[in-house]
C-alpha cells in the first residue's frame, strides 16, 4: 500500500492482504469501483507486486496517509477529518460548504495555530481508520477524536500488536490553547474482524504519570512489551530521548537507556523479543546498537552495544541473521544495504544513484579536531575540491584552477557551511539541500564545524549554548577559521560563510562581530530575537534564547544579531521562503532592509512557494546558483549561474 499525491512510504502487505489487490478498486464515499470524488487529495493505493496497475483503496474528502498493515491483513491508515464534523460524510459536507464561503478569515484563541508551512485553524484532526479488504468494512478506531495525531507526516503512523488486537500511536496530550504543546503515546483496542466498533472506548494514555513528551511506540514480536521514547523536559526538543519498556501484562515501565549519554533516534525489535535494535548518533556518525531485553532489570549494567557504525545508518529491519537499512555518507547518497553483524560492514543492495554519480568527481573528505571555545575539543569535516590533496600543509599552497582561480601564491579559498538547529549536526551523510561537494566543485575548501550545541557529542555539549546562542558556537567558528589558515593553507582574504536556520542566525551574529569573511549567505536565519516570537513554535524561548519579551529583555537581546547592526560590514545574501512559519520571512526582510538602509552590499531572494527548506527542483537549482554565484562574486571567481541576472526572477542554470 502506498500514497499518491504527494506520495509517501510504501507499506508491504502480510500474506493475508496480498490477494485483495487484484480485485479491489476503491473505497470511500464514492463506493467501490466508482470514479474518485476527491482526485486532488492524497489517497491510499494497493499494488500487487506480481504485476498490474495500482488499485485505489480510498476516496476520502481530505485524503489519507500513513498506511500500516495489521498482522491479520487489515489495513490501517490516518485520515484527517474536521473536528466540527468528525465523520467522513460530515467532513465532506462541511468542506464543500467552506469552499463556497467567500470569508477567508483564520480565527484562533490557541497558542499553537500554525505549524511549519500551514495553518491549523481549519480544525483538521487525524483519525485512524481500519479497512478490512475481505468485506470492505471501514471503521474509525478513534471516533470523536479531537487530538492531533501528529503535526508532521512521520508522526502519524501507528504500531500494531502482533495479535492485531491493539494499536499504539503518538498524539497530542495537551489541550487548547496548547501552552505548552506536548505529545504522548496512546493505546487503543482494535475490534476483532467482523465486529462492530460501536461503544469503542477512547484511547488510553500509556504513561499518565510522566508529564513530558513521549513518542514512537513499538511492540515486541511476542506482544509482551511496548518500547517507546520519552523526554524529561518540556519545550526543549534536544532533551535526550530515553527508551522505556512497558510490560503489558504487569503495567510496569522499565527504563532501558537512562544512564546512557546518547539519544535514541529510532528503534525496532529484532527477529525475536529478546533484542531491541536502535539507531543513535556517535559523534558526527551514527550507529546501530542493541539492547538485551533480558537485562532490563539492571539497564545501567548493560548499556547498548554497537553492532555497526560508519557513515549514516537508517532504522534497521532484521533479515535473517543480518539487518537491512539505508546507508549513506558524505560521499555516498542513500542506498539500501545489508549489515553483517559479525563485521558491522554494509553490503549495498541497491544502486539507484550510480548512474547519476558516475560522472561526478567528488573531493576527499577529512575529519579533524581542533581546540574550540574554552579549549574544548571540537570536530569538523573538511570537503576538499576534486583532484586536490586533502592535506596541503601550511598556508601558501596553490588553490587550483576551479571557479576561475589560478595556481600561484594565493592559498585556498574557504567556505564555511553552518548547520541549523542549533541542536543538529553536520554528520557523515549525504545532504541534498546543503551539499558540500557542490561548493567544493568550484574550487573551495568546505568546512563543516560541529560547534558547541551540536548533537552526538554528549548531553553537556548539546546544552552548553542554552541562553547564549552566540557565544561558544561563534568562538568555535572563529577558532576553526584560524586553524584552517594555519594548517590547511586557507587564504584569509578569500573566505565565505553560509548557514541556514540557526546557521543563518549564527552568520548574522558573526556579521556584527567580524569582517574577516568576504561575504555571507544567510538562509532563513533569525535576525531579531524579539520579532522571532512570530514563529509557529514559541515555547522554550527563555531557555534557548536567554529571556522573554516581558521579562529579562536585556537577556534576550544579549545575543540578538540586529542589536549589532551598526557593526555589519561583510556583504550578505539573504534567502527566505515566504511560507516559512518556523523562521518567518520577515526575519530576512529585517536584516536585508538594515543592509540597504546603511548602503551595504546585499541581495534578497524570496521563494513565494517554499517553506523553511527549498524543495522544488527548479527552485533548488536556482538556490544553488544564487548562493554559488554570490560566493564567487566576492571571492574573486567566475559566476556561472546568475551573474548579470539581477532582474531575472526565473533563475536556473
C-alpha positions in Angstrom: 0.0 0.0 0.0 1.3 3.5 -0.8 0.2 7.1 -1.2 -0.3 9.1 -4.4 -0.2 12.9 -4.5 2.0 13.9 -2.8 3.3 10.4 -2.1 4.6 8.5 0.9 6.5 5.4 2.0 5.1 2.1 0.9 3.8 -0.5 3.4 4.4 -4.1 2.3 1.4 -6.3 3.0 1.4 -9.5 5.0 0.2 -12.6 3.1 -3.4 -12.1 4.2 -3.8 -8.9 2.3 -1.9 -9.5 -0.9 -4.6 -11.4 -2.7 -7.1 -8.5 -2.4 -5.0 -6.2 -4.7 -6.3 -7.7 -7.9 -10.0 -7.2 -7.2 -10.2 -4.1 -5.0 -10.9 -0.9 -7.0 -11.6 1.7 -4.4 -13.4 2.5 -1.2 -14.8 5.7 0.4 -17.8 7.9 -0.1 -17.8 7.1 -3.8 -18.1 3.4 -3.2 -16.0 0.5 -4.7 -15.3 0.9 -8.4 -16.6 4.5 -8.6 -14.6 7.3 -10.0 -12.8 9.5 -7.5 -14.8 12.2 -5.9 -11.7 13.8 -4.4 -9.0 13.4 -7.0 -6.9 16.3 -5.6 -6.4 14.6 -2.2 -3.7 12.0 -1.4 -5.3 8.6 -1.3 -4.1 5.1 -0.4 -3.4 2.7 -3.3 -2.7 -1.0 -3.4 -0.2 -2.5 -5.8 0.2 -6.2 -6.5 3.9 -6.8 -6.7 3.4 -9.6 -9.2 2.2 -7.1 -11.7 -0.7 -5.0 -12.8 -1.9 -1.4 -12.1 -2.3 0.1 -8.7 -5.8 0.0 -7.3 -7.2 3.0 -5.4 -8.4 1.9 -1.9 -9.7 5.2 -0.6 -11.6 8.2 -1.8 -11.8 10.4 1.3 -12.7 14.1 1.5 -9.4 15.3 3.0 -7.3 12.4 1.8 -5.5 9.6 3.7 -1.9 8.8 4.7 0.5 6.7 6.8 -0.8 3.2 5.8 0.1 0.4 8.2 -0.8 -3.3 7.8 -2.1 -5.2 10.8 -0.7 -8.7 11.1 -4.2 -10.2 10.3 -4.2 -8.5 6.9 -6.4 -5.5 7.7 -5.1 -2.1 6.6 -4.9 0.9 8.9 -4.2 4.5 7.9 -4.7 8.0 9.1 -7.3 10.3 7.6 -7.9 14.0 8.5 -11.5 14.9 9.5 -12.8 18.3 10.6 -13.3 18.5 14.3 -16.6 20.3 13.8 -18.0 17.4 11.8 -15.8 14.3 12.6 -17.2 11.8 10.3 -16.5 11.1 6.6 -19.9 12.4 5.5 -19.9 15.3 7.9 -16.4 16.4 6.8 -17.2 16.1 3.1 -20.3 18.3 3.6 -18.6 20.9 5.7 -15.5 21.1 3.4 -17.8 21.7 0.4 -19.7 24.4 2.3 -16.5 26.1 3.3 -15.3 26.0 -0.3 -18.2 28.2 -1.3 -17.7 30.7 1.6 -16.1 34.0 0.5 -14.8 34.7 4.0 -11.1 33.9 4.2 -10.5 34.7 7.9 -8.4 32.5 10.1 -9.5 32.7 13.7 -7.9 31.2 16.8 -7.5 31.5 20.5 -4.7 28.9 20.8 -1.0 29.4 21.3 -0.3 26.9 18.6 -2.2 27.8 15.4 0.5 27.3 12.7 3.0 24.5 12.0 5.9 24.6 9.6 4.1 25.9 6.5 0.4 25.5 7.1 -2.3 26.9 9.3 -4.1 24.7 11.9 -7.2 26.9 12.3 -9.2 24.8 9.8 -9.8 22.2 12.5 -8.3 19.2 10.9 -7.8 16.3 13.2 -6.2 13.0 12.1 -8.3 9.8 12.8 -7.1 6.3 12.5 -9.3 4.2 10.2 -9.2 0.5 9.6 -10.1 -1.2 6.4 -10.8 -4.9 6.1 -10.2 -5.9 2.5 -12.1 -9.2 3.0 -15.5 -7.5 3.3 -14.8 -3.8 2.5 -15.6 -2.8 6.1 -14.2 0.5 7.1 -14.3 1.6 10.8 -13.0 4.6 12.7 -10.7 3.5 15.6 -10.8 7.0 17.1 -14.4 8.2 16.8 -14.9 11.7 18.2 -11.2 12.2 18.4 -10.1 15.8 18.8 -6.4 15.5 19.4 -3.7 16.0 16.8 -2.3 12.6 15.8 0.9 14.2 14.5 1.8 17.6 13.1 4.5 16.1 10.8 3.9 13.3 8.3 6.2 10.9 10.2 4.3 11.3 13.4 1.0 9.9 12.0 2.0 6.3 11.7 1.0 3.8 14.4 2.2 0.4 15.6 0.1 -2.8 15.8 0.2 -5.5 18.3 1.2 -9.0 16.9 -2.4 -10.3 17.6 -3.9 -7.3 15.8 -6.0 -6.6 19.0 -4.4 -3.2 19.8 -2.6 -0.3 18.3 -0.3 2.3 19.8 0.4 5.8 18.4 1.8 9.2 19.2 -0.8 12.0 19.7 -1.1 15.4 21.3 -1.8 15.1 25.0 -2.1 18.8 25.7 -5.4 20.6 25.2 -6.1 24.0 23.7 -4.6 26.6 23.9 -1.6 24.1 24.0 0.6 26.2 26.3 2.8 24.1 26.3 2.3 21.7 23.4 3.1 18.1 24.5 2.7 14.8 22.7 2.4 11.4 24.3 1.8 7.7 23.4 -1.7 6.3 23.4 -3.1 2.7 23.2 -6.4 1.8 21.5 -8.2 -1.5 21.4 -9.0 -2.9 17.9 -12.3 -4.8 17.4 -12.0 -8.4 16.1 -12.6 -9.0 12.4 -16.3 -8.6 11.6 -17.0 -6.9 14.9 -18.6 -3.5 15.2 -16.7 -0.5 16.5 -19.8 0.7 18.4 -19.0 1.5 22.0 -15.3 1.6 21.4 -13.6 3.4 24.3 -11.3 6.4 23.9 -7.6 5.7 23.5 -5.7 5.5 26.8 -2.5 7.4 27.6 0.3 4.9 28.1 2.2 6.9 30.7 -0.2 9.2 32.6 2.4 9.7 35.4 5.0 11.2 33.1 4.2 14.8 32.1 6.8 15.2 29.4 6.8 14.2 25.7 6.7 10.5 24.6 7.0 9.1 21.1 7.3 6.2 18.6 5.8 3.1 20.3 7.0 -0.3 19.1 5.5 -3.7 20.0 7.8 -6.7 20.7 7.2 -9.7 18.4 5.6 -11.7 21.3 3.4 -8.7 22.2 4.7 -8.6 25.8 6.4 -5.2 25.5 5.8 -1.7 24.1 9.1 0.2 23.8 8.7 3.9 23.5 10.9 7.0 23.9 10.4 9.8 26.3 11.9 13.2 27.2 12.0 14.7 30.7 12.0 18.3 29.7 9.0 20.1 28.1 9.9 22.7 25.5 13.5 21.5 24.8 13.5 19.4 21.6 17.1 18.3 22.1 16.5 16.7 25.5 17.8 13.2 25.1 15.3 10.6 24.1 15.4 7.8 26.7 13.9 4.4 25.9 11.3 2.8 28.2 9.9 -0.7 28.1 6.2 -1.1 29.1 5.3 -4.6 30.2 1.7 -5.0 29.0 0.9 -7.8 31.5 2.0 -6.0 34.6 1.7 -2.4 33.6 5.3 -1.7 34.7 7.5 0.9 32.9 11.2 -0.1 32.9 14.0 2.3 31.8 16.4 1.0 29.2 18.8 3.9 28.5 18.5 6.2 31.5 22.3 6.3 32.2 23.3 6.3 28.5 24.8 9.6 27.3 23.3 9.2 23.8 19.9 10.0 22.4 17.9 7.3 20.6 16.6 8.3 17.2 14.7 5.2 16.1 14.2 1.7 17.3 12.7 -1.6 16.4 12.8 -5.2 17.6 15.0 -7.9 16.1 13.6 -11.2 14.9 12.5 -12.1 18.4 11.6 -10.3 21.6 15.0 -10.6 23.2 16.8 -7.9 21.4 16.0 -4.3 20.7 17.8 -2.5 17.8 18.2 1.2 17.9 20.0 4.0 15.9 21.7 6.8 17.7 24.5 9.3 17.0 28.0 8.7 18.0 29.9 11.9 17.4 29.3 13.0 13.8 28.4 9.5 12.7 25.6 7.2 13.8 25.5 3.6 14.7 23.2 0.7 15.2 23.1 -0.5 18.7 21.5 -3.5 20.5 19.8 -3.8 23.9 19.3 -7.2 25.6 15.8 -7.1 26.9 16.6 -9.8 29.5 18.8 -7.2 31.2 16.1 -4.5 31.6 16.1 -5.0 35.4 19.6 -3.6 35.6 20.0 -1.4 32.5 22.9 0.6 33.9 25.0 -2.6 34.0 24.0 -3.5 30.4 24.3 -0.4 28.2 23.5 -0.6 24.5 26.3 -2.2 22.5 27.3 -1.3 19.0 26.5 -3.7 16.1 27.5 -1.5 13.2 28.9 2.0 12.7 30.2 4.2 10.0 28.5 6.7 7.7 24.9 7.2 8.5 22.5 4.3 9.0 18.7 4.3 8.9 16.3 2.3 11.1 17.3 -1.4 10.7 15.0 -4.3 9.9 16.0 -7.9 10.6 16.6 -10.1 7.5 17.6 -13.5 8.8 21.0 -13.1 10.6 21.6 -9.7 9.0 20.0 -6.3 9.2 18.6 -4.2 6.3 18.7 -0.5 6.5 19.6 2.6 4.5 23.3 3.7 4.4 24.8 6.9 3.2 27.9 9.1 3.8 29.3 12.4 2.8 30.4 10.8 -0.4 27.5 8.3 -1.0 23.8 9.1 -1.5 21.4 6.9 0.4 21.0 3.3 -0.7 19.7 0.2 0.9 22.3 -2.1 2.5 22.6 -5.4 4.4 24.6 -5.2 7.6 26.8 -8.1 8.6 26.6 -8.3 12.3 30.0 -10.1 12.5 31.9 -7.3 10.7 29.5 -4.4 11.0 30.1 -3.6 7.4 27.3 -2.6 5.0 26.8 -4.6 1.8 25.0 -2.4 -0.8 21.7 -3.9 -2.0 20.6 -1.1 -4.4 22.5 1.1 -6.8 19.8 3.6 -7.8 22.1 6.6 -7.6 25.1 5.1 -9.5 24.1 6.5 -13.0 23.8 10.0 -11.6 27.0 9.7 -9.6 29.1 8.1 -12.3 30.2 11.3 -14.0 30.7 13.3 -10.8 34.2 13.9 -9.4 34.0 14.2 -5.6 36.7 15.6 -3.4 38.3 13.9 -0.4 36.5 14.1 2.9 38.7 14.6 6.0 37.7 14.5 9.7 39.7 16.7 12.0 39.6 18.1 15.6 40.7 21.4 16.9 40.6 23.4 20.1 37.4 25.5 20.1 35.7 27.7 22.7 37.4 27.5 26.1 39.9 25.0 24.7 37.3 22.2 24.2 37.8 19.6 21.5 35.6 20.3 18.5 35.0 18.1 15.5 35.0 19.3 11.9 34.6 17.7 8.5 36.6 19.2 5.6 35.4 18.5 2.0 38.2 19.2 -0.5 37.9 20.2 -4.1 38.3 17.3 -6.6 41.8 16.5 -7.6 43.4 18.5 -4.9 45.3 17.0 -1.9 43.4 16.6 1.3 46.3 18.0 3.4 48.3 20.7 1.5 50.3 21.7 4.5 50.8 25.2 5.7 49.5 28.4 4.1 50.8 29.4 0.7 49.8 26.3 -1.3 48.0 26.9 -4.6 44.2 26.7 -4.6 43.8 25.1 -8.0 42.1 26.3 -11.1 38.4 25.8 -10.4 36.0 28.7 -10.2 38.2 31.0 -12.2 41.2 30.8 -9.7 44.7 30.2 -11.0 47.5 28.3 -9.3 50.0 30.5 -7.7 50.9 32.2 -4.5 47.4 32.6 -3.0 46.1 29.9 -0.6 42.9 28.1 -0.8 39.5 29.8 -0.7 37.3 28.7 2.2 33.5 28.2 2.6 32.1 27.5 6.0 28.7 25.8 5.9 26.9 26.3 9.3 24.2 23.7 10.3 20.9 24.6 11.7 19.1 23.6 14.9 21.2 24.7 16.7 20.9 21.2 18.2 21.7 19.3 15.0 24.8 18.0 13.3 26.7 18.0 10.1 27.0 14.2 10.1 28.7 11.8 7.8 25.7 11.8 5.5 24.6 13.0 2.1 22.9 16.3 2.1 20.7 17.3 -0.8 19.9 20.9 0.2 23.4 21.9 1.5 25.7 19.6 -0.4 29.3 20.4 0.4 30.5 18.9 -2.9 28.6 21.5 -4.9 30.7 24.1 -3.2 34.0 22.2 -3.3 33.5 21.6 -7.0 34.0 25.3 -7.5 37.5 25.0 -6.0 36.7 25.9 -2.4 37.7 24.1 0.7 34.5 23.5 2.6 34.4 23.3 6.4 31.5 21.7 8.4 32.1 22.5 12.0 30.1 20.7 14.7 30.2 23.6 17.2 29.1 23.6 20.8 25.3 22.8 20.9 25.6 20.1 18.2 24.1 16.7 19.0 26.0 13.4 19.2 28.8 14.6 21.5 27.1 14.2 24.8 24.3 16.0 26.6 26.6 18.6 28.3 28.0 19.6 24.9 24.4 20.0 23.5 23.2 22.1 26.4 26.3 24.3 26.6 24.8 27.0 24.5 21.4 27.4 26.1 20.7 31.0 26.8 23.8 32.1 24.9 23.4 31.2 21.3 26.1 33.5 20.0 28.9 32.7 22.5 30.6 29.3 22.1 29.4 28.5 18.6 30.8 31.8 17.3 34.1 31.2 19.1 34.3 27.7 17.6 33.9 29.0 14.1 36.5 31.7 14.7 38.9 29.1 16.1 38.2 26.8 13.2 39.0 29.6 10.7 42.3 30.3 12.5 43.2 26.6 12.4 42.3 26.3 8.7 44.5 29.3 7.8 47.4 27.8 9.8 47.0 24.1 8.9 45.2 23.9 5.6 46.6 26.8 3.5 43.4 29.0 3.5 43.8 32.5 2.1 42.5 34.9 4.8 41.3 37.3 2.1 39.1 34.7 0.4 36.8 33.2 3.0 33.0 33.0 2.9 30.4 31.7 5.4 26.9 30.4 4.8 24.3 29.0 7.1 20.6 28.1 7.3 18.1 28.5 10.1 20.2 28.6 13.3 23.1 28.7 10.9 21.6 31.8 9.3 21.3 33.2 12.8 25.0 32.5 13.6 26.3 34.0 10.4 24.2 37.1 11.1 25.6 37.3 14.6 29.1 37.0 13.2 28.3 39.8 10.7 28.4 42.1 13.7 31.5 40.6 15.2 34.0 40.4 12.4 34.6 41.4 8.8 37.1 38.6 8.1 34.6 36.9 5.8 34.5 38.3 2.3 30.8 37.5 2.1 27.9 35.9 4.0 25.0 33.8 2.9 22.0 33.9 5.4 19.3 31.4 4.6 16.2 31.5 6.7 18.1 32.9 9.6 16.9 34.5 12.8 18.0 38.2 12.7 15.9 39.6 15.6 15.0 37.6 18.7 12.1 39.9 19.6 10.2 39.6 16.3 11.0 35.8 16.1 8.1 35.5 18.5 6.0 35.3 15.4 7.3 31.8 14.9 4.9 28.8 14.9 6.7 27.4 18.0 7.2 29.9 20.9 7.6 27.7 23.9 11.1 27.2 25.3 12.4 30.6 24.2 13.6 31.7 27.6 15.8 28.6 27.9 17.2 28.7 24.3 17.5 32.5 23.7 18.1 33.8 27.2 14.9 35.7 28.1 11.3 36.7 27.2 9.9 39.9 25.8 8.1 40.6 29.1 10.9 39.7 31.4 14.7 40.0 31.1 14.6 41.8 27.8 18.3 42.5 28.3 19.0 38.8 28.5 17.0 38.2 25.3 19.0 41.0 23.5 22.4 39.8 24.7 22.9 37.6 21.6 20.4 39.3 19.3 22.0 39.9 15.9 20.0 43.0 15.0 21.5 44.8 18.0 24.8 44.7 16.2 23.5 46.3 13.1 25.9 49.2 13.4 28.8 46.8 13.0 27.6 44.9 9.9 30.2 45.1 7.1 30.5 41.9 5.1 28.2 41.7 2.0 25.2 39.5 2.7 22.9 37.3 0.5 19.6 36.9 2.3 17.3 34.0 1.2 13.9 33.0 2.6 10.8 31.1 1.8 7.6 33.0 2.0 5.8 30.0 3.6 8.3 29.6 6.3 6.5 29.7 9.6 9.4 28.4 11.7 11.5 31.4 11.0 9.0 33.8 9.4 10.4 35.6 6.3 10.1 39.0 7.9 13.4 37.9 9.7 15.1 38.0 6.3 13.4 41.3 5.4 14.6 43.0 8.6 18.3 42.3 8.1 18.1 43.0 4.3 16.4 46.3 4.9 19.1 47.3 7.5 21.8 46.5 5.0 20.1 48.6 2.3 19.5 51.5 4.7 23.2 51.5 5.6 24.3 51.3 2.0 25.9 47.9 2.4 26.1 45.3 -0.4 23.1 42.9 0.0 20.9 40.7 -2.2 17.5 39.4 -1.3 15.9 36.2 -2.7 12.4 35.2 -1.6 10.7 32.0 -2.8 7.0 32.6 -2.8 6.1 28.8 -2.7 8.7 27.4 -0.3 8.9 27.0 3.4 12.0 26.7 5.7 13.5 24.4 3.1 13.9 25.0 -0.7 12.4 21.7 -2.0 11.1 22.2 -5.5 13.7 21.0 -8.1 13.8 24.2 -10.2 13.9 26.4 -7.1 16.7 24.2 -5.7 18.8 24.7 -8.8 18.1 28.4 -8.6 19.1 28.5 -5.0 22.4 26.8 -5.7 23.0 29.2 -8.5 22.3 32.3 -6.3 24.5 31.0 -3.4 27.4 29.8 -5.5 27.5 33.0 -7.6 27.3 35.2 -4.6 30.4 33.5 -3.2 32.3 33.7 -6.5 31.4 37.3 -6.8 33.1 38.2 -3.5 35.9 35.6 -3.5 37.1 36.6 -7.0 35.9 33.7 -9.0 33.7 33.5 -12.1 29.9 33.4 -11.7 28.3 30.6 -13.7 24.6 30.8 -13.0 23.1 34.1 -12.1 25.7 36.8 -12.9 24.1 39.7 -14.7 20.6 38.3 -13.9 19.6 40.5 -11.1 16.3 41.3 -12.9 15.7 37.6 -13.9 13.3 36.0 -11.4 13.2 32.7 -13.2 16.7 31.5 -12.4 18.2 28.2 -13.0 21.5 27.3 -14.6 
